[in-house]
Each structure stands twice: as structure tokens, then as C-alpha cells.
Amino acid sequence: MLSAPVILTAIISAFGFLLNCGMLYVVISRAKKVYHYLFSAVLFICAVWDFGILLCMLRNTHENELIIYGYLVFLPCIFLTAIIYHFSAAYLNRLRKYVAISLWVISILGFIGLVTGLAGKIEGVFNYSWGNIYRLDKTLQITALFSIPIGIFVSIFSSWMFFKDSKKETSPIRRRHMIYMSVSFGALTLANIKLAVLYNVDNAFLLPAGMFVNDVFSALIAVAIVKHHLFDITLIIKKSAVYSLLAGIVIFVFSFSEHILITYMGEWLGGHSQIIHFISIGVGILVLMPVKHRVEGRVEKFFAEKKVEF
């Protein structure tokens, strides 16, 4: 039986994975500049992290599998520091090549070191009071103690760069973008509290709290995209909003009508359960056709108002 912290972490990780994947699709589909692809890489790594932790929670009692999920989480995250700095500096036109090159070299060497085992290994698990998590050996713990502060410093520095430049920005919408990015990277920095569980800190609060803060990063990016047209992806959001609303309406109408039919006509129809499904589908179509145009109109009106506001 999985504990409450494990179940909570699994739910938070699943939500974060879906949110990061959604934002990744939206950003990469509109990518035109280098920093678009770099930010897509940040979202991809966050999605992989969420997925790896989700697997760790769902398969928490299968200790041999946790080592595999640990490598799934760790290997992409080695590049996160270099990508965050490169994205922030490129977006703000403040790229210092020697700094970017140094961070990329460190990341590549770290990746090679982890793959070959020279930088340490993930072996065994910590058996905490609330559940299990993969364990770093002594060498990898020491290596991580040097790399984690670098990652934290880069995240804080990126957040500070966005905040500082927002004070000088004259465009209201671009200023909003910078503030969102500043707060987002600040949240990503706070998410590092979850790493304490890799150092034999038995606290059921740390992992779900860290994963939740990580989801805050993704949620802020989603709000910036939907409300403030971050990365100029309004058209994608319009279509997504229309079809998401329509899908929700169809599912609700289908489920509700099927429930009503089964409750009040199930006994009369007997074994002809397929009839209920066909009737529910027909009801869904009848409701969908007139609603479709109204939903499209409301969504277009919403984005038109936002465009005028900016």
C-alpha cells in the first residue's frame, strides 16, 4: 500500500508532466529563434524529471526499478544549468560566450562522468518512513554537492537578469514577459529543496513540496503564454482553447446522457447496451453543433480583447 506522500507526489508529478508536455508542444510548434529551442529544452527536462519521479512513486515498492528511474531523471538534468543560462542570456541579448561554453563543457563532462561511472553511480535506495527513493553513492553525492550550487546560482542569476532588465524595458507586454520569467526561474530555484531526500533526509514534505514548486514554474509559463502571448503563440492557444472546451462539453454531455439513460431506461433496454451508447453519441452531436460556433466566438472575443489591451 502506497503512503499518502507517495500518492501526493505521484499526482503532482503527473500534473507537472502533462503541463510541461503541453507547454513544450506549444513552444516548439512556434519556435523561430534559438532561445525558443533552448526554452523548449528546459521544458523537456522538467517533463522528464516529472515523468521519472512519477514512475518512482507508482513503482515505489519495486526497489530494483528505482535505480533506472534515477538515471532517467539525472542524465537530462545535467544539462539544465547550461541551458537555463544560454536561454536567459540569448533572450536578453546578454550572452557571454565564454560563460556559456564553460557551462556546456561542464555539463558534457558531467554527463560522460555519470554514464561511465567516473562521477559516481546511482545504487540502492533510501528506505524512508514514507517510501523509497533511489540513492546516490558517496562519489556521486560529493559530485552533486559541487554541481547543485552552480545550478542554483545560475537560476538565481537568470531570475535577477530578467528582473533587472524588466525595470529598463519600455514595452509593457515585454516587461510582463520578463517579470513572469524572473518569477518562474525563482520558483525553479526553490524546487531544489526536493534534492534533500537524496542525502538521507527523511522528511515526507520535501519531495512533494519540491515537485509542486516545480509545477509552479510550468504553470507561470502557461499563464504567460495564454494571457500575455509569451513567445507569440496566440494562434495555437486559440485553436487549443476551442477544441479543449468542445472536447470537455462533448465528454460531459455524453457521460451525463449515458448515465441518465442507464438509470432510467437501463432495465427497459436490457442487454442492448450499445443502443445507449448510440443515443448518447447522437445527443452529443446535437449539442455540439450549435455550441461550436458560440465557443469559437467567445474564444475569439477573449483574445481580441487581450490584443486591444496590449
C-alpha positions as CSV (number, residue, x, y, z in Angstrom):
1,M,0.0,0.0,0.0
2,L,1.5,3.3,-1.1
3,S,1.7,6.1,1.5
4,A,-0.1,9.4,1.3
5,P,3.2,11.4,0.5
6,V,3.9,8.9,-2.3
7,I,0.4,9.2,-3.8
8,L,0.5,13.0,-3.5
9,T,3.9,13.2,-5.2
10,A,2.6,10.9,-8.0
11,I,-0.4,13.2,-8.6
12,I,1.7,16.4,-8.5
13,S,4.3,14.8,-10.9
14,A,1.6,13.6,-13.3
15,F,0.1,17.0,-13.5
16,G,3.5,18.6,-14.0
17,F,4.4,16.1,-16.7
18,L,1.2,16.9,-18.6
19,L,1.6,20.6,-18.2
20,N,5.2,20.6,-19.3
21,C,4.4,18.4,-22.3
22,G,1.6,20.8,-23.3
23,M,3.8,23.8,-23.0
24,L,6.6,22.1,-24.8
25,Y,4.4,21.3,-27.7
26,V,3.1,24.9,-27.9
27,V,6.5,26.5,-27.7
28,I,8.3,24.1,-30.1
29,S,5.5,24.4,-32.7
30,R,6.1,28.1,-32.8
31,A,9.9,28.1,-32.5
32,K,11.7,30.5,-34.7
33,K,14.7,31.7,-32.8
34,V,17.5,30.0,-30.9
35,Y,16.1,30.9,-27.5
36,H,12.7,29.2,-28.4
37,Y,14.5,25.9,-28.8
38,L,16.6,26.4,-25.6
39,F,13.4,27.1,-23.6
40,S,11.8,24.0,-25.1
41,A,14.8,22.0,-23.8
42,V,14.1,23.4,-20.3
43,L,10.5,22.3,-20.5
44,F,11.6,18.9,-21.9
45,I,14.0,18.3,-19.0
46,C,11.3,19.4,-16.5
47,A,8.8,16.9,-18.2
48,V,11.4,14.1,-18.0
49,W,12.0,14.9,-14.3
50,D,8.3,14.8,-13.6
51,F,7.9,11.5,-15.5
52,G,10.8,9.9,-13.8
53,I,9.5,10.9,-10.3
54,L,6.0,9.7,-11.3
55,L,7.5,6.3,-12.2
56,C,9.4,6.2,-8.9
57,M,6.2,6.8,-7.0
58,L,4.0,4.4,-9.0
59,R,6.6,1.6,-8.7
60,N,7.8,2.6,-5.3
61,T,7.9,-0.9,-3.8
62,H,9.9,-2.2,-6.7
63,E,13.3,-1.1,-5.5
64,N,15.4,-2.5,-8.4
65,E,13.5,-0.3,-10.8
66,L,14.1,2.9,-8.9
67,I,17.8,3.0,-10.0
68,I,16.7,3.0,-13.6
69,Y,14.3,5.9,-13.0
70,G,17.0,7.7,-11.1
71,Y,19.2,7.7,-14.2
72,L,16.2,8.8,-16.3
73,V,15.9,11.9,-14.0
74,F,19.6,12.7,-13.6
75,L,21.0,12.3,-17.1
76,P,19.0,15.1,-18.8
77,C,19.2,17.4,-15.7
78,I,22.9,17.6,-16.0
79,F,22.4,20.0,-19.0
80,L,19.7,22.1,-17.2
81,T,22.2,24.7,-15.8
82,A,23.8,25.4,-19.2
83,I,20.5,25.5,-21.0
84,I,19.0,28.0,-18.5
85,Y,21.9,30.4,-18.7
86,H,22.1,30.1,-22.5
87,F,18.4,30.7,-22.9
88,S,18.3,33.7,-20.5
89,A,21.3,35.4,-22.0
90,A,20.1,34.8,-25.5
91,Y,16.6,36.1,-24.8
92,L,18.0,39.2,-23.2
93,N,20.8,39.7,-25.7
94,R,23.4,39.4,-22.9
95,L,25.2,36.2,-23.9
96,R,28.8,35.9,-22.8
97,K,30.2,33.1,-25.0
98,Y,33.0,32.1,-22.6
99,V,30.5,31.6,-19.8
100,A,28.1,29.6,-22.0
101,I,30.9,27.4,-23.3
102,S,32.2,26.8,-19.8
103,L,28.8,25.6,-18.6
104,W,28.3,23.4,-21.6
105,V,31.7,21.8,-21.2
106,I,31.0,21.1,-17.5
107,S,27.6,19.6,-18.4
108,I,29.1,17.4,-21.1
109,L,31.9,16.2,-18.8
110,G,29.3,15.6,-16.1
111,F,27.2,13.5,-18.5
112,I,30.1,11.5,-19.6
113,G,31.2,11.0,-15.9
114,L,27.8,9.7,-14.9
115,V,27.4,7.4,-17.9
116,T,30.8,5.9,-17.4
117,G,30.5,5.8,-13.6
118,L,33.6,8.0,-13.1
119,A,31.5,10.7,-11.4
120,G,29.7,8.2,-9.3
121,K,26.7,5.9,-9.6
122,I,23.1,5.5,-8.5
123,E,22.9,2.3,-6.5
124,G,20.4,1.0,-4.0
125,V,17.6,3.0,-2.4
126,F,16.8,5.0,0.7
127,N,14.1,3.3,2.7
128,Y,12.3,6.2,4.3
129,S,9.3,6.2,6.7
130,W,7.1,7.4,3.9
131,G,8.5,5.4,0.9
132,N,11.6,4.7,-1.1
133,I,13.8,6.8,-3.4
134,Y,16.9,6.0,-5.4
135,R,20.3,6.5,-3.6
136,L,23.5,8.2,-4.9
137,D,26.7,6.6,-3.9
138,K,29.3,8.7,-1.9
139,T,31.2,9.7,-5.1
140,L,28.0,11.0,-6.8
141,Q,26.8,12.7,-3.7
142,I,30.1,14.7,-3.5
143,T,29.9,15.4,-7.2
144,A,26.3,16.7,-6.9
145,L,27.3,18.9,-3.9
146,F,29.6,20.8,-6.3
147,S,27.2,20.9,-9.2
148,I,23.9,21.7,-7.4
149,P,25.2,25.2,-6.0
150,I,26.2,26.1,-9.6
151,G,22.8,25.3,-10.9
152,I,21.1,27.3,-8.0
153,F,23.4,30.2,-8.7
154,V,22.6,30.2,-12.4
155,S,18.9,30.0,-11.8
156,I,19.0,32.9,-9.3
157,F,21.3,34.9,-11.7
158,S,18.9,34.3,-14.6
159,S,15.9,35.4,-12.5
160,W,17.9,38.5,-11.4
161,M,18.8,39.3,-15.1
162,F,15.1,39.2,-16.1
163,F,14.0,41.3,-13.2
164,K,16.7,43.9,-13.7
165,D,16.0,44.2,-17.5
166,S,12.3,44.5,-16.8
167,K,12.9,47.8,-15.0
168,K,14.5,49.2,-18.1
169,E,12.0,47.8,-20.6
170,T,9.6,50.3,-22.2
171,S,7.2,47.9,-23.8
172,P,4.5,46.9,-21.3
173,I,4.0,43.4,-22.7
174,R,7.7,42.6,-22.9
175,R,8.1,43.8,-19.3
176,R,5.3,41.4,-18.3
177,H,7.2,38.6,-20.1
178,M,10.4,39.4,-18.2
179,I,8.6,39.5,-14.8
180,Y,7.0,36.1,-15.5
181,M,10.4,34.7,-16.5
182,S,12.0,36.1,-13.4
183,V,9.4,34.7,-11.0
184,S,9.4,31.4,-12.9
185,F,13.2,30.8,-12.6
186,G,12.9,31.9,-8.9
187,A,10.3,29.0,-8.5
188,L,12.6,26.6,-10.3
189,T,15.4,27.6,-7.8
190,L,13.2,26.8,-4.8
191,A,12.3,23.4,-6.3
192,N,15.8,22.3,-5.4
193,I,14.6,21.5,-1.9
194,K,13.4,18.1,-3.2
195,L,17.1,17.1,-3.6
196,A,17.5,16.9,0.1
197,V,15.9,13.4,0.0
198,L,18.9,12.2,-1.9
199,Y,21.1,13.0,1.1
200,N,19.3,10.7,3.6
201,V,16.9,13.5,4.9
202,D,13.8,11.6,6.0
203,N,11.1,14.3,5.5
204,A,7.8,13.3,3.8
205,F,7.2,17.0,3.0
206,L,10.3,17.8,0.9
207,L,9.7,15.7,-2.3
208,P,6.0,16.7,-2.9
209,A,6.8,20.3,-2.0
210,G,9.7,20.4,-4.4
211,M,7.7,18.9,-7.2
212,F,4.8,21.3,-6.5
213,V,7.1,24.3,-6.8
214,N,8.5,22.8,-10.0
215,D,4.9,22.7,-11.3
216,V,4.5,26.4,-10.3
217,F,7.3,27.2,-12.8
218,S,5.3,25.4,-15.6
219,A,2.0,27.0,-14.5
220,L,3.5,30.5,-14.6
221,I,4.8,29.9,-18.1
222,A,1.4,28.6,-19.1
223,V,-0.3,31.7,-17.8
224,A,2.2,33.9,-19.5
225,I,1.6,32.2,-22.8
226,V,-2.2,32.2,-22.5
227,K,-2.7,35.7,-21.1
228,H,0.3,37.6,-22.3
229,H,1.2,35.9,-25.6
230,L,4.7,34.8,-24.5
231,F,6.7,33.6,-27.5
232,D,3.9,34.9,-29.8
233,I,1.8,31.7,-29.8
234,T,-1.7,33.1,-29.6
235,L,-3.0,31.3,-32.6
236,I,-2.0,27.9,-31.2
237,I,-3.8,28.8,-27.9
238,K,-6.9,29.9,-29.7
239,K,-7.3,26.6,-31.5
240,S,-6.4,24.6,-28.4
241,A,-8.8,26.6,-26.3
242,V,-11.7,26.0,-28.8
243,Y,-11.1,22.3,-29.1
244,S,-10.4,21.7,-25.4
245,L,-13.7,23.4,-24.5
246,L,-15.5,21.4,-27.1
247,A,-14.0,18.2,-26.0
248,G,-15.0,18.9,-22.4
249,I,-18.5,19.7,-23.4
250,V,-18.8,16.5,-25.5
251,I,-17.4,14.3,-22.8
252,F,-19.8,15.9,-20.2
253,V,-22.9,15.6,-22.4
254,F,-22.0,12.0,-23.4
255,S,-21.4,10.9,-19.9
256,F,-24.4,12.7,-18.4
257,S,-26.8,11.4,-21.1
258,E,-25.4,7.9,-20.8
259,H,-25.9,8.0,-17.0
260,I,-29.4,9.2,-17.3
261,L,-30.3,6.6,-19.9
262,I,-28.8,3.8,-17.9
263,T,-30.5,5.0,-14.7
264,Y,-34.0,5.4,-16.1
265,M,-34.0,3.2,-19.2
266,G,-31.4,0.5,-18.5
267,E,-33.8,-2.0,-17.2
268,W,-36.2,-1.5,-20.2
269,L,-33.4,-1.7,-22.8
270,G,-32.0,-4.8,-21.1
271,G,-28.9,-6.3,-22.8
272,H,-29.0,-3.7,-25.7
273,S,-26.3,-1.6,-24.1
274,Q,-25.0,-0.4,-27.5
275,I,-28.2,1.4,-28.1
276,I,-27.5,3.6,-25.1
277,H,-24.1,4.5,-26.5
278,F,-25.5,5.4,-29.9
279,I,-28.2,7.6,-28.3
280,S,-25.6,9.3,-26.2
281,I,-23.4,10.0,-29.2
282,G,-26.3,11.4,-31.1
283,V,-27.2,13.7,-28.2
284,G,-23.6,14.8,-28.0
285,I,-23.6,15.7,-31.7
286,L,-26.9,17.6,-31.5
287,V,-25.5,19.7,-28.6
288,L,-22.1,20.2,-30.2
289,M,-23.2,21.7,-33.5
290,P,-24.9,24.9,-32.1
291,V,-22.4,25.2,-29.2
292,K,-19.3,25.0,-31.5
293,H,-19.9,28.4,-33.1
294,R,-20.6,30.1,-29.7
295,V,-17.4,28.7,-28.2
296,E,-15.4,29.8,-31.2
297,G,-16.9,33.3,-30.9
298,R,-16.3,33.6,-27.2
299,V,-12.6,32.5,-27.6
300,E,-12.0,34.9,-30.5
301,K,-13.6,37.7,-28.5
302,F,-11.4,36.9,-25.4
303,F,-8.2,37.1,-27.4
304,A,-9.4,40.1,-29.4
305,E,-9.9,42.0,-26.1
306,K,-6.5,40.9,-24.8
307,K,-4.9,42.1,-28.1
308,V,-6.6,45.5,-27.8
309,E,-5.4,45.8,-24.1
310,F,-1.8,45.4,-25.1
